[in-house]
Amino acid sequence: MIPELADLLEVAHVVRLPMRVRFRGVTAREAVLLRGPRGWAEWAPFPEYDDADAARWLSSALELGWGEVPAPVRTEVGVNATLPAVGPEQVEAVLARYDGCRTVKIKVAERGQDLDDDVARVTEARRVAGPGARLRVDANGAWSVDDALTALTRLAPLGLEYAEQPCASVEELAQLRRTLARRGLDVPVAADESIRRSDDPLRVAREHAADLVVVKVAPLGGVAAALRIVAACGLPAVVSSALDTSVGLAAGVALAAALPQLDHDCGLGTAALLDADVVRDPLVPLAGRLTTARAAAARAAVDPARLTAYRAGAEREQWWRDRLTRAHALL
């Protein structure tokens, strides 16, 4: 169901939420909260994304607020802690915000930093999280194949669950995966941007470029669309967020809960990176887990006072409303 544009604009609330720490260059997260007949939904494509990307994100929001999501097959999901590209002296404080998480996703290859910075961060994360924790690194496609081989050779002894999007292209991922195997480096490769920002998300599987896929609800057009992509890929899946508010994270929980098989903790704990949210009780993991009941409660608990307190300025609000108009026209 696609509502009329005027109806969407009437229920749209544009917010700007401060971050606790800088994350991928973001110091404040902007999002549009939409109140549909089936509850609150979130539309928050990153500003640099084009209108076609934004339209897919809008499809996801409409599914949640105006349609129906597939039924869950589990009531709770494991969640990883997310560690931005901070200095080692900040690692312990960041990880302390995550209650009972047994897995840590660590940002690496940050612009302006070098491999020594990454090694120091991952080393400190291993010390803080302990020998039994699962560590995964995410380069957001910033490494060349040679850079990835150098980095993963140094990081592998610290024990990596996998490397997420180490290189930008599918060809590079496939080449890296083959070379890692030849060198005896046991570091699985996960594809993220090659799934959610691709016109052909199944190419990763066809070209044997990844061991698993990372899927995000909004960029793929909703829970049902993401489930179809995971099924067609035939690879294990991890559900992750796109720096969402608690409402957007609830959609991620819906996807993770509906996957037929889920063997990895999911990146749905990023509300801990926000210094403010649209609900009084943010959807952060308890004992390393999120439940479908808490996710549903978060969607129902959007606080009007917070929508007002964190309302974006008039210029940014108009920018988002214009963007919503263009995205709606593409559906």
Disulfide bonds with the S-S distance in Angstrom:
none
